[in-house]
Amino acid sequence: MPIERFEHNGKEIILVGTAHVSKKSCEEVEETIKKEKPDVVAIELDENRYHALKNKESWHDTEIKQVIKDGQTYLFLSSLIISNMQKKIGKDLGVDPGAEMLSAIDAAEKAKTKLEFIDRDVQVTLRRAFNSMSILEKAKIVKSLFVDTLIADIDEDFIEKLKEEDTLHDAMDELAKTVPSVKRILVDERDIYMAGMLQKIEGKKIVAVVGAGHVGGIKRAINFPIVFSKLQAPVKKKKKIKVVGLIIPALLLGLLIYGFATKGLGTTLHMLMWWFLINGTLSAIGAAAALGHPLSILTAFVAAPFTSVNPLLAAGWFAGYVEAKIRNPKVKDFKSLNKLDSMKAYWKNQVTRILLVVAFANLGSIIGTFIALPVVMSLL
């Protein structure tokens, strides 16, 4: 387990690097706190994640319609997938995800030591990450998340190896190459944020329990001034995406006007027919791929041609609302959100099926838009 000990402004800070699904990490965290007798134990959690760890049924308070309305479908799905990936790995190793943080909390309580949460709010982190990603990066993340849910052969030696400095550097470098926005938001920014929180904590000796991948970054950032407002501010969506959202309706309107002026009403109606058929059909196929209800599929078909020319709306939102109304998820569905251990399980659960209908109907509409535009242009 990597441990870094250093001085900062008269404080002794001991960074304890852990693996989030490791029995050994739990034991070493408890031993370190008992041995060092710190004034403060700081842990890589925010209050929301702390309550989620303590409350195993935290998903019960989820308002699924609000998730769709706020455009948080992809964030919610990503959180679920990551959470269940960790649970699956933890189950194989006989330890719950976040157990080392709970061990740190228990050790601090037994020693009557002050406890501090130093991580950034998880919702802020996820929103910043999602809004910072390009479309290609989002596609890579979705692909890797769904593939990773199928991982089965992970043993404790593999987990412990991940805590080795060279292995971690290789992993971070690979992440930076594949999805640089995600690495910057999920790793680098949180390193800086946690370093800033450690700067603010009062106490002569602080034991900070963090993921092993954060140890080096926190140590590098600790001696620099931290501006929290920059790390917590909303990230504006990429200008390219906004421009595309505005260009598409303008382009379609221009094509229709030009078609009417040069070739008459018949050609214009023909153009509109193909726009509706292609966009609506592909969005409906997306909803069907998520095993949506026939009415949800129909809704996607009808909504997509209109929502694809309005950057403020999405076909999946309408299809998802219909799906939520029809499926009406039960308590058991929310309970089982913590037990989604395969891709098949996401299609069986009523809650995640609604989210998949939203995601796939939107994806179908996006693909349909980029196919329909050239077809419409070819009719001129």
C-alpha positions in Angstrom: 0.0 0.0 0.0 1.6 3.3 -1.1 2.1 5.7 1.9 3.4 9.2 1.5 4.4 11.2 4.5 5.3 14.9 4.3 5.1 18.3 6.0 2.8 21.2 5.0 2.5 24.5 6.8 3.4 22.9 10.1 1.1 19.9 9.6 2.2 16.3 9.1 0.1 14.7 6.4 0.2 10.9 5.8 -1.4 9.9 2.5 -2.6 6.3 2.6 -3.2 4.9 -0.9 -5.8 2.1 -1.1 -7.6 -0.1 -3.6 -11.4 0.3 -3.3 -12.1 -3.4 -3.2 -9.3 -4.8 -1.2 -9.4 -6.6 2.2 -5.7 -5.8 2.6 -6.4 -2.1 2.3 -9.1 -2.3 5.0 -6.6 -3.9 7.4 -3.8 -1.5 6.6 -6.0 1.5 6.9 -7.1 0.4 10.4 -3.5 -0.3 11.4 -2.2 3.0 10.2 -4.8 5.0 12.0 -4.3 3.0 15.2 -0.5 3.4 15.0 -0.3 7.1 14.0 -3.0 8.4 16.3 -3.8 11.4 14.1 -5.7 14.5 15.1 -7.8 14.2 11.9 -8.8 11.3 9.6 -9.6 12.6 6.1 -11.2 10.3 3.6 -11.9 10.3 -0.2 -15.6 10.7 0.1 -18.1 13.5 -0.1 -21.2 13.5 2.1 -23.5 12.1 -0.6 -21.2 9.1 -1.2 -20.8 8.6 2.5 -24.6 8.4 3.0 -24.8 6.1 0.0 -22.2 3.7 1.5 -24.1 3.7 4.8 -27.5 3.4 3.3 -27.6 0.4 0.9 -31.1 1.4 -0.3 -30.2 4.9 -1.3 -31.6 4.4 -4.8 -35.1 4.3 -3.3 -35.3 8.1 -3.3 -34.7 8.4 -7.0 -37.3 10.2 -9.0 -36.9 8.5 -12.4 -39.0 11.0 -14.2 -36.9 13.9 -12.8 -33.7 12.1 -14.0 -35.1 12.1 -17.5 -36.4 15.7 -17.3 -33.1 17.0 -16.1 -31.2 15.3 -18.9 -29.3 13.1 -16.4 -30.1 9.7 -18.0 -26.5 9.1 -19.1 -25.0 10.2 -15.8 -27.4 8.0 -13.9 -26.7 5.0 -16.1 -23.0 5.5 -15.8 -23.2 5.8 -12.0 -25.2 2.6 -11.9 -22.8 0.7 -14.2 -19.7 1.8 -12.3 -21.3 1.1 -8.9 -22.3 -2.4 -10.0 -18.9 -3.1 -11.6 -17.3 -2.4 -8.2 -19.8 -4.5 -6.4 -19.2 -7.4 -8.8 -15.4 -7.2 -8.3 -15.9 -6.8 -4.6 -18.2 -9.9 -4.5 -15.5 -11.9 -6.2 -13.0 -10.8 -3.6 -15.3 -11.0 -0.6 -15.2 -7.3 0.2 -17.8 -4.5 -0.4 -16.7 -1.5 -2.5 -15.7 1.4 -0.3 -15.1 -1.0 2.6 -11.7 0.6 3.3 -13.4 4.0 3.7 -15.8 2.5 6.1 -12.9 1.0 7.9 -11.3 4.4 8.2 -14.5 5.9 9.5 -14.9 3.1 12.1 -11.3 3.4 13.2 -11.7 7.2 13.6 -14.9 6.8 15.6 -13.2 4.2 17.9 -10.2 6.5 18.4 -12.6 9.5 18.9 -10.7 11.3 16.1 -12.2 14.1 14.0 -13.4 12.9 10.6 -13.3 15.0 7.4 -14.7 14.3 3.9 -12.3 15.8 1.4 -13.6 14.7 -2.0 -15.7 16.9 -4.4 -19.4 16.2 -4.6 -19.8 13.2 -6.9 -22.6 14.9 -8.9 -20.4 17.9 -9.6 -17.7 15.6 -10.8 -19.9 13.6 -13.1 -21.6 16.6 -14.6 -18.2 18.3 -15.3 -16.9 15.1 -16.8 -19.9 14.5 -19.0 -20.1 18.0 -20.3 -16.3 18.1 -21.0 -16.3 15.0 -23.2 -16.5 15.0 -26.9 -19.0 12.8 -28.7 -16.2 10.3 -29.5 -15.1 10.2 -25.9 -18.6 9.6 -24.7 -18.9 6.7 -27.1 -15.6 5.2 -25.9 -16.8 5.5 -22.2 -20.1 3.8 -22.9 -18.4 1.0 -24.8 -15.9 0.4 -22.1 -18.4 0.5 -19.3 -20.7 -2.1 -20.9 -17.7 -4.3 -21.8 -16.3 -4.0 -18.3 -19.5 -5.3 -16.7 -18.7 -8.7 -18.2 -15.3 -8.9 -16.3 -15.3 -12.0 -14.2 -11.7 -13.2 -13.6 -10.3 -10.6 -11.2 -8.4 -11.8 -8.2 -6.9 -10.1 -5.2 -3.4 -10.2 -6.7 -4.6 -8.1 -9.6 -6.2 -5.6 -7.3 -3.0 -5.2 -5.2 -1.0 -4.8 -8.4 -3.1 -1.8 -9.3 -1.7 0.0 -6.3 1.9 -0.2 -7.6 3.1 3.2 -8.7 4.4 2.1 -12.1 1.1 0.2 -12.9 -0.9 3.2 -11.8 1.1 5.6 -14.0 0.6 3.3 -17.0 -3.2 3.2 -16.3 -3.4 7.0 -15.9 -1.4 7.5 -19.1 -3.7 5.2 -21.0 -6.8 6.9 -19.7 -5.3 10.3 -20.7 -4.7 9.1 -24.2 -8.1 7.4 -24.6 -10.4 10.0 -22.9 -8.3 13.0 -21.8 -11.4 15.0 -20.6 -12.4 12.2 -18.2 -8.9 11.8 -16.8 -8.6 15.5 -16.2 -12.0 15.8 -14.5 -12.1 12.5 -12.6 -8.5 12.3 -11.5 -6.5 15.5 -11.9 -9.2 17.9 -10.7 -10.0 15.7 -7.8 -6.4 15.5 -6.8 -6.3 19.3 -6.7 -9.6 19.5 -4.9 -8.5 17.0 -2.2 -5.1 18.8 -1.8 -7.0 22.0 -1.2 -9.2 20.4 1.4 -6.2 19.0 3.2 -4.7 22.6 3.2 -7.8 23.8 5.0 -7.9 21.1 7.7 -6.6 22.1 11.1 -4.5 19.6 13.1 -0.9 18.7 13.6 -1.2 15.2 12.2 -3.6 14.1 9.4 -4.1 10.7 8.0 -5.7 10.9 4.6 -7.2 7.7 3.1 -7.5 8.0 -0.7 -7.4 5.8 -3.7 -3.8 4.8 -4.6 -4.2 6.6 -8.0 -4.6 10.0 -6.2 -1.5 9.9 -4.0 1.0 11.3 -6.4 -1.4 14.0 -7.7 -2.3 15.2 -4.2 1.3 15.4 -3.2 2.1 17.5 -6.3 -0.8 19.9 -5.8 -0.5 20.4 -2.0 2.0 23.3 -2.2 0.0 25.4 -4.7 -3.0 27.7 -4.0 -6.3 26.1 -4.8 -9.3 28.0 -6.3 -12.3 25.9 -5.4 -14.8 28.0 -7.4 -13.1 26.9 -10.7 -13.3 23.2 -9.6 -17.0 23.4 -8.8 -18.3 25.6 -11.5 -20.5 24.0 -14.2 -18.7 23.1 -17.4 -20.4 24.6 -20.5 -21.1 22.1 -23.2 -18.7 22.1 -26.1 -19.3 24.9 -28.6 -19.1 22.4 -31.5 -22.1 20.5 -30.1 -24.1 23.7 -29.7 -23.2 24.8 -33.2 -24.3 21.5 -34.7 -27.5 21.8 -32.7 -28.2 25.1 -34.3 -26.9 24.3 -37.8 -29.1 21.2 -38.3 -32.5 23.0 -38.1 -31.2 26.0 -40.1 -29.9 23.6 -42.8 -33.1 21.6 -43.0 -35.2 24.8 -43.2 -33.0 26.2 -45.9 -33.2 22.9 -47.9 -37.0 22.9 -47.6 -37.3 26.5 -48.7 -34.9 26.0 -51.6 -36.7 22.8 -52.6 -40.1 24.6 -52.6 -38.7 27.6 -54.5 -37.0 25.5 -57.2 -39.0 22.3 -57.5 -42.4 23.0 -55.9 -44.6 21.6 -53.2 -44.3 18.0 -54.3 -40.6 17.8 -53.8 -40.8 19.6 -50.5 -43.3 17.1 -49.2 -41.2 14.3 -50.5 -38.2 15.7 -48.5 -40.3 16.0 -45.4 -41.5 12.4 -45.8 -38.0 11.0 -45.9 -36.9 13.2 -43.0 -39.8 11.9 -40.9 -39.3 8.2 -42.0 -35.6 8.0 -41.5 -35.4 10.0 -38.3 -38.5 8.4 -36.7 -37.7 4.9 -37.8 -34.1 4.9 -36.4 -35.3 6.4 -33.1 -38.0 3.8 -32.9 -35.5 1.0 -33.6 -33.4 2.4 -30.7 -36.4 2.3 -28.3 -37.2 -1.2 -29.5 -33.6 -2.3 -28.9 -34.1 -1.3 -25.3 -37.2 -3.5 -25.3 -39.4 -0.5 -24.9 -43.2 -0.8 -24.8 -44.9 -0.5 -28.2 -46.3 2.9 -27.2 -42.8 4.1 -26.2 -41.5 2.9 -29.6 -44.4 4.8 -31.4 -43.7 7.9 -29.3 -40.0 7.8 -30.3 -41.1 7.5 -34.0 -43.4 10.5 -33.8 -41.2 12.7 -31.6 -37.8 12.2 -33.3 -38.4 14.2 -36.5 -39.5 17.2 -34.4 -37.0 17.0 -31.6 -34.0 16.5 -33.9 -34.5 20.1 -35.1 -34.9 21.5 -31.6 -31.6 21.5 -29.5 -33.6 21.9 -26.3 -35.6 18.6 -26.8 -34.8 14.9 -27.3 -36.9 12.1 -28.6 -35.8 9.8 -25.8 -37.3 12.1 -23.2 -40.8 11.6 -24.6 -40.3 7.9 -25.1 -38.9 7.6 -21.6 -41.8 9.4 -20.0 -44.3 7.1 -21.8 -42.2 4.1 -20.7 -42.1 5.3 -17.1 -45.8 5.8 -17.1 -46.5 2.3 -18.4 -43.8 0.4 -16.5 -44.3 2.3 -13.2 -41.2 0.9 -11.5 -41.8 -0.9 -8.2 -39.8 -0.8 -4.9 -38.2 -4.1 -5.9 -36.9 -2.6 -9.1 -35.1 0.2 -7.2 -33.8 -2.4 -4.6 -32.3 -4.5 -7.4 -30.3 -1.5 -8.8 -27.5 -2.6 -6.5 -27.5 -6.1 -8.0 -27.1 -5.5 -11.8 -24.3 -7.9 -12.5 -24.7 -8.5 -16.2 -25.9 -6.6 -19.4 -29.0 -8.7 -19.5 -30.0 -7.5 -16.0 -30.1 -3.9 -17.3 -32.8 -4.9 -19.8 -34.8 -6.8 -17.2 -34.9 -4.1 -14.5 -37.9 -1.8 -15.1 -35.9 1.3 -13.9 -32.9 0.7 -16.2 -35.0 -0.3 -19.1 -36.6 3.2 -19.0 -33.2 4.8 -19.0 -32.1 2.6 -21.9 -35.2 3.6 -23.9 -34.2 7.2 -23.4 -30.6 6.6 -24.3 -31.2 4.4 -27.3 -34.1 6.4 -28.7 -31.8 9.5 -28.5 -29.0 7.7 -30.2 -31.3 6.4 -33.0 -32.5 10.0 -33.6 -28.9 11.3 -33.8 -28.0 8.7 -36.3 -31.2 9.2 -38.2 -30.5 13.0 -38.5 -27.1 12.4 -40.0 -28.5 9.9 -42.5 -31.6 11.8 -43.3 -29.9 15.1 -44.2 -27.9 13.7 -47.2 -31.0 11.9 -48.4 -33.0 15.1 -48.3 -30.2 17.0 -50.1 -30.1 14.3 -52.8 -33.7 15.1 -53.7 -32.9 18.6 -54.9 
